[in-house]
Structures are given as C-alpha cells and as structure tokens.
C-alpha cells in the first residue's frame, strides 16, 4: 500500500530501553556501596552494567529511527520500478486509496 509509514517501531522500543536503562543504571549507582548485594555476582554491579547496556541499545535504536526517517522520503515510491509494480498490483486488486 502506498503512502508514508507513520509509525517506526524503533522509536517506542528505543524509548522503552532508554528509560529502563536509566532506571536500572540509577539503581546500580545508588546501591554501588552495598557489597553484600553483589556478593553472588562475584562483586560485579550487574544492575549498573546491564543498565548501561540497555541505555546504549535504546539510544542506538532512537538514532537508527532518526536516521531512517531522514532517508525514508528520498524518492517517491511511484518513481521506482518496485513502486510502480506495487501501484499496478494495488490498482488490479482495488486497494488504492482515493
């Protein structure tokens, strides 16, 4: 179906991971002095580590979404061979938007 895609799933996924990563990393920073809490994890602050990983992944997804948005409208679909085939198929099937 022709037209601009309105929802890029990388935005909500990136936002979710960014927020959860901030919360988890913040908790890891707040509990960094409690050595008993991280005793079972061989004294590695696992909350801080995975919080930073989640934060980095969330920011990466948002950057990809912004980059993809920039290049999404570079060429109208009706000017490419694939777009022309899609338009013909939609016309035959009666899926065109008026």
QUIHU-V64491 format. One record per run of one state. SS is the DSSP state (hx for helix, st for strand, lp for the rest). FROM is the first residue (numbers start at 1). LEN is the number of residues. If there is no record, write none. Layout:
SS;FROM;LEN / SS;FROM;LEN
This chain:
lp;1;8 / hx;9;22 / lp;31;15 / hx;46;27 / lp;73;4 / hx;77;3 / lp;80;1 / hx;81;13 / lp;94;5
